[in-house]
Amino acid sequence: MNSYHHQYIDRITGRACTEPLLWDKSIQLLYTEVREHAPILFRALVSSHASRVLGFVNFDLPIPYRTRQFIHSCGVDFTECLDAPADLDTARKLFERKIRYWECRPMVDDVSAVVSPADARVLMGSFDSISSLFIKQKFFDYDELLGQDKQEWLSTFRNGAFMMFRLTPDKYHYNHTPVAGEVKDFYEISGGYHSCNPGAVVSLVTAYSKNKRVVTIIDTDVPRGSGIGLVAMIEVVALMVGEVEQAYSDNRYDNPRPVIPGMFLEKGVPKSLFRPGSSTVVLLFQESRLEFADDLVRNMHRTDVQSRYSAGFGKPLVETDVKVRSLVGTAARA
């Protein structure tokens, strides 16, 4: 098989699937030749201005054949969408579509469950060096990820666990709350707009802590909370993603509002929307408070799957495709 292929596991069938990486050749060129031989140009191309321009060209220009091409490549199930197919007539509208998640993305009835914040491909790991899932400083630098001036939160999650949910351009791009609890802190960290393409991540290393991102700290050890300790939800922008729009709504998509400290977040409801491109959500958990779903851990170490992460990091690291609001972990038993 071509060494440039990237595969993941379909959670429902258990099959290895090859991911069609959009703009892959251009991204590979950017993160190899351009980055090495033209660093000034490289920095310009991963800037906020360049990201907005690329996003406009790919998602906003009224080019019918480009829209049809994008719709075909996405394979969207229009029966899930709230809007009629005829109304989703641009790449941006398709990217920012709303779905009847209360019907087509069922959520387990377990207070202590942690659910996927997105339709995405997930990897997990641990910051504890004695853990079998220790992969620290591969995808991000821990101190940079949370902000080096945030000593309280750096101490809170220092030896904990993490999950990374990588969204691809074809996905539903609303992020949902993975747990229930009270917002303790909310802040933004400035950064670049690096691609979340697996090849770019392998080339750059610690890419997710170099991009602009939004951090929400949720206390779940409160009444009606999930009882899993403090959880950090980090929404990471990427190439062609100009912003993360906070649009929390505890009743479908009605009356969206910003996330602010002190507000209570219900589990499994819309929290934010990624603007066009592809992006990543990182969840951090306190030490010994989370148990990962068994199948996700098994899948991550399968040796019959070709992953760019495996090649780049020296051991199998295989993603599983998960649905938003599906079970990804539970509160650790005492």
Buried (B, 14 or more C-beta within 10 A) or exposed (E): EEEBEBBBBEBEEEEBBEBEBBBBEEBBEBBEEBBEEEEEEBEEBBEBEBBBBBBBEBBEEEBEEBBEEBBEEBEBEBEBBEBEEEEBBBBBEBBBBBBEBEEBBEBBEEBBBBBBBBBBBBBBBBBBEEBEBEBBEBBBBBBBBBBEEBEEBBEBBBBBBBBBBBBBBBBBBBBBBBBBBBBBBBBEBEBBBBBBBBBBBBBBBBBBBBBBBBBBBBBBBBEEBBBBBBBBBBBBBBBBBBBBBBBBBBEEBEEBEEBEEEEBBBBBBBBBBBBBBBBBBBBBBBBEBBBBBEBBBEBBBBEEBBBBBBBBBEEBBBBBBBBBBBBBBBBBEE
